Structure formats: structure tokens, C-alpha cells
Amino acid sequence: MYWLGPRAAHVKLADGTALPLPRPLAVAPGTQVTYGIRPQTISLGGDLAANVVLVEPTGETVDAQLNLGGTDLVAILPETARLKAGDRVALAFETARVLVFDPATGARLI
């Protein structure tokens, strides 16, 4: 993922998908970063389009393996989320809980 510039509020995946940041980063445009989001902080109904790869019911929740812009991720969703492999879903991230790291040093940037 790449930082889009000093005033941008997103990082960009290789396919151009823009992921939200809680605040701008103080790094040079084009700097590679590692973007972290916990599965519990992903929900349905936002503006990020993803493909459902696998759905695993776990009782009160569903573990959904997803592909977002060529990147695999897992979301833990309520059991009421009626998903199946092959579905296209809209996701939202709890932006305040996003973490960003320097991949070279592991230092947390946000």
C-alpha cells in the first residue's frame, strides 16, 4: 500500500482502491506502508467493494474471508449477515481503529 501525499486521508492498494486513514501521515508521497485493520472493526454497508471468498459460521458471528482490491482480509460479522462465497459486498472500516506501520522498521506511524 502506498501513501498518497501529505494531505491525503487514504492509502492506495495496487489496484487503486483507497483505504481510509484516521488522520494524514507525515511521510513522502509514494512511501510504502503497512495498513492494519482488525477483523472486528470491519462492517457491511460502506463504500469499499469486496468479494466474499469463504464464509465460516462460528455461532454468534461469521468469519468472512474477503478479497478487497486484490488483498485478502477477514471480517468478523454478525450471524445475521447472510453471505455466501461469490457475493460482492460493500464494507466500512472503523477508521479510528486503523493502524499504519513502516514496513522496513515495523514502527507504528498511526
Secondary structure as GFF3:
##gff-version 3
##sequence-region A 1 110
A	DSSP	beta_strand	2	3	.	.	.	ID=ss1
A	DSSP	beta_strand	10	12	.	.	.	ID=ss2
A	DSSP	beta_strand	18	20	.	.	.	ID=ss3
A	DSSP	beta_strand	34	36	.	.	.	ID=ss4
A	DSSP	three_ten_helix	39	41	.	.	.	ID=ss5
A	DSSP	beta_strand	42	57	.	.	.	ID=ss6
A	DSSP	beta_strand	61	68	.	.	.	ID=ss7
A	DSSP	beta_strand	71	78	.	.	.	ID=ss8
A	DSSP	beta_strand	88	93	.	.	.	ID=ss9
A	DSSP	three_ten_helix	95	97	.	.	.	ID=ss10
A	DSSP	beta_strand	99	101	.	.	.	ID=ss11
###
